[in-house]
Amino acid sequence: MLKQFFILCSGADTDILNACSIGEQNKYAGIGATVFFTAVMATIAGSYALFTVFDNLYSAIFFGLIWGLLIFNLDRYIVSTIKKRDNVIDEILQATPRLFLAVIIAVVISKPLELKIFEKEINQVLLEQKNNLTLANQNQIAEQFNPQITELESEILGLQSQTDTKEAKVNALYDTYISEAEGTAGTNLLGKGPVYKEKREKHDAGLAELQQLKTDNKAKIEAIETQITTLQGDYTTNVAQSQPIIDNFDGLMARVTALGELPWLPSFFIFLLFLAIETSPIFAKLLSPKGEFDFRLEDQETTIKTWTMQQVAERQLLLKTDNAINNKVYNEIADEEEVMNYKRKKARELMQNQADAFLKKQKSVL
């Protein structure tokens, strides 16, 4: 039962193969088993690859089965169309395009399995890429807000500097009128004279201005700090909204790209393994000598070909003979008087009918 299933997978003519030896049947059963298990691996690889796309197990399995059946059909077609010939060059020429197709299939099958085999290493590479993307994203978003924040902070510093400058002047006025009262500066007279009073009034006016300036600048600084807080909140919101996109940066293309950053030798050997599996039925047919199945298949094909050619030749000869007979018959009756009179009668009737029809049409126009 299993042997017959694998023979069916090989694409060989079962009617011919059943009449062959057990060894010949085993050879094609081995080829069919290779085709079948390649399709199984393709199903697994396709399911995993599609799972990274759909994130749904059932969808991935469904489309993976379709993918495996497609690969099975292609492999079966490739193997079944390779036939043994008497010329090695002809065999190589017929196998070359099939080998190219086998290489493409091997790449398609091996790549998703490589992704699964090196999943941990790929996750590490993706983690590093996500961290770099996160930092780059934060820097890009910061470039949108930092100039405004820096400008607002400069305004705060300017207001604080304005207040400090005014406070320094007021403090200087305070020191001046105190020194005048103590007699250590100005008029050098001890006591609170007119000069002291004048400087005291000037200090008090500056102090009032300073208090008003502090109040005004405090309100301005609070308003600016509110703008800075709003901008910082917008920055945090933008970072939070864009972060899920970076977190989901683990699709099929991202994983293939991450696989390319790993050492190439392990992946290359896995590819060679599947390439050997995929091309082994082709090389088995090319390298093996003509077997019983090949001779029986050739006998059947040449029999049909010869019979078809005979039928075509007979039809061509029949057509040629029939044409010659017809030409001879028509040449013999061409000069008979009876035929001429009949032809003349029918021609006269035709011309009369045409004249009547023309007259009828002209009357209808008038």
Helices and strands as residue ranges (DSSP letters): H 2-10, H 14-18, H 22-54, H 57-80, H 88-117, H 119-182, H 194-247, H 252-260, H 264-287, H 292-333, H 337-365
